[in-house]
Amino acid sequence: QAKRLRPHHSLGTARGMLSVRALQAAARRPAAVALPRRALGGGAARGFAGGGGEGTPKKRRILGWLLGGTLVGGAGFVSVVSYRSAATKQATEERIRSKEEKPFPTRADNLKRLESGETFDVLVVGGGATGAGIALEAQLRGLSVACVEQEDFASGTSSKSTKLLWAGSRYLVKGLCKLFSPYSLLHPKGSWDEFAGTWHMVMGCFTERTYMLETNPHLTSWVPIAVPLDKWIIWPPPFGYYPAALGPATGMFVAFFKFYDALSLWAAPSSYVMSSRRVREEFPQLDADRMKYVTVFYEGAHNDARTNLAIAFTAASHGACMANYAEVKSITFDDEGIAVGAEVLDRAEPGAKPFKVKAKKIIYCGGPFTDGLRELSEGKDVKPVVNGSGGTHIVLPPYYCPRHLGMVDMSTSRGSFLFFLPWEGYTLVGTTDVSTKPDLHHEVPEDEIQYIINECEKYLSPSLRVRRRDVMSAWYGIRPLSIDPNAADESSASRDHVVSHHPKNGITFVSGGKWTTWREMAEDAIDQCVKNDKEFAAKAGPSKSLETPLLGTGKTEFFPEGWNQALAIKLSQNFDVAYDVAQHLVRNYGTRAAEVLSYAPEGSVKGSRSGLYKHYPRLYEGAAATTGYPYLEAEVLYAMDKEYAVSPVDILARRTRLAFLNSTAARLTLPRVVELMGDRLGWSQQRRREEFEKADRLLQQDFAGPAANKQGAAMRNACAADIWEVFDRIDAKKQGTLSRPGIEAAAQELGFPLNDTELNQAMVAMDQSKSGNISFPEFLAWWNSSDEGEALRSQLSHGRLKGFYKTATA
């Protein structure tokens, strides 16, 4: 204030100083309006009101120094951490660019090596994220490794996730809620130990998330996730924690996500808050008028199947012997009952015979199917230790979600999380969480699709109704929940994965966990193997996986500078390829993208109509201009030569993700994929027919599409939006109700006239209020509950969908 008032002449200076002294004197005088003493406590009230005597100014100065020191220290700490974080990121980028992309053996080469009689240090059974990760970890540490998978890499749980690499915000919230609950007062030590375990796990997740996002930028990206808050007080309270009911009003959620940012040392972009006005601009699909505000935080996102493939091929490039469609038929033991190998069958080759693979150590990585593997070594009566948790995901058109922003509902009707995310240009919604039995090809429960549709309408604008026929694809994944049968203490270990060593046969199994912690699980598993084996302890070095980038970041012939942010632009310019295709190739292949384009057959690449770029044949050519699927036929050829693809489903579900994005498009593309593979691999006409029928059957079983299949469903409920279309069609005069003549006329128009008895039965079933007019809630309740009206429902629905099915068929 003195500096601002200081004039150039002496009188002004004196007046300025007097003004400052007057302000200081006023500050020392008692305030005219003091806070109530009872609100602050006696001593505090006296101090703030000026009744504290001579010590009050000194206390204020001390308080000011403490407050100022805290702010300066905090700002300095954040600055130092931010500087170190930026320096670390730069060093990581330089390290991954300096690597050379290593070639790796073909699948055929690896099968020959498996049959050669070589004794491997480690045989990993299972080629999901965990199994491929353990193969990579062990190989990097100097052990010789073989890894076999009975189907394709990532054919199970690892390709059917929510596509997030998250640091465990839910675990942290639940841990904090339990720590600050009455339970902790009764059990302080147990509560603290449990929270300490959760804290350790979450901090590990932060480390793994940072590794994936910074070391593998070609496979991962940050995605902002909105948490919509449409009430100042939430009831019932989130996580059953009563103080959280005041979260929106107190800013508790905003503070939590700032704390979440700090735990990662600000490796992720900072969380922020959006007003309802900004929500209209950034997320127009949300019902912004209802929103009090929206808080946004960041998590990692990836294409899970492609990440799994990158882990497997990185292991192969470092010397691991990786083979998909190599099924373990039995385990071999020495005279002391120790497992020393396995009998393996190449399932990709009709008529193949099993062969023996020798190994000093066997590790099971079967995920939810671990108990089935344990039966091979422990017998059919082995006690199950892995339970399955089933989760359904659906994919909706792009217009249901912004391309740059997702959403999460943290309080669904089941009490679980439901994510609403942009993924591969479309909208991914999931997941559910139901107890289930492990099944590699589990049909998608129609009831779960229905549940997701109903839940995701919760925060959307009333003008945006999610219809059942908007579901472009849906799938069902099973997550393993495990306990350690060989542990001395089976109590909760606060870690969500298990590494269990069998003391008699020497086999270790690894199960549980989540996508984010695949590398940590691999390190834990090999650490235990080294600890229990003197030969391994002498041979194996320290873990190197945390500094090892996955395939696709290093230098190549086409990109000698290695990976960088402008790679897609360079690819588009150098090869005249459409930019959406260039982005897709770089996101999935990194610096190997140019090699993929080189697989386009000569003469197949032509100029586009616009003349801006060359046209590389796409897999789903008929809809490429409207739906934006960037998958190329060249990828099919590359996948067979370089990425161990042996079946059409490998191409449609995991090398590309077409089946996950549009199950109908995948089945339409299937004949062309079979043709390309048959020509390349020399399949006979009979083999082509068999491959087509098998792939078509798997696509129908593993993926749902726009048409509902209620066979076997526990409930018959339809989506409210679909039922509204039927109601609105019958309510031709838009009165908001249906009458008996209206239903009669609609039935006549739709081509199924009803007699008086049928009309009377329908009216009695619908008209619960006995008013003679049927409201939409009554119509909705009748549709979803009445058994007597099944035939009428079917006719009404057929009339509604008749035009749609004609269009779809055409």
Secondary structure, DSSP 8 states (H G I E B T S, - for coil): -HHHH--SSHHHHHHHHHHHHHHHHHHHS--SS---HHHH-HHHHHHHHT-STTHHHHHHHHHHHHHHHHHHHHHHHHHHHHHHHHHHHHHHHHHHHHSB------HHHHHHHHHTT-EEEEEEE--SHHHHHHHHHHHHTT--EEEE-SS-TT-SGGGSS-SEE---HHHHHHHHHHHTSHHHHHSHHHHHHHHHHHHHHHHHHHHHHHHHHHH-TTTEEEEEEEEEE--SS-SS-GGG-GGGGGHHHHTHHHHHHHHHHHHTTT-S---EEE-HHHHHHH-TTB-GGG-SEEEEEEEEEE-HHHHHHHHHHHHHHTT-EEESSEEEEEEEE-TTS-EEEEEEEETTSTT---EEEEEEEEEE--GGGHHHHHHHHH-TT----EEEEEEEEEEE-GGGS-TT-EEEESS-TTSS-EEEEEETTEEEEE---EEE---TT----HHHHHHHHHHHTSSB-TT----GGG--EEEEEEEEEE--TT-S--S--S-SEEEEE-TTT--EEEEE--GGGHHHHHHHHHHHHHHH-HHHHHH-----GGG---TTSSB-SS-TT---TTHHHHHHHHHTB-HHHHHHHHHHHGGGHHHHHTTS-TT--EE-SSSSSEE--BTTGGGHHHH----BHHHHHHHHHHS---SHHIIIIIIS-HHHH-HHHHHHHHHHHHHHHHHHHT--HHHHHHHHHHHHHHHHHH-B-SS---TT-S-----HHHHHHHHHHH-TT--SEE-HHHHHHHHHHHT----HHHHHHHHHHH-TT-SS-EEHHHHHHHHHH-STTHHHHHHHHHHHHHHHHHHHH-
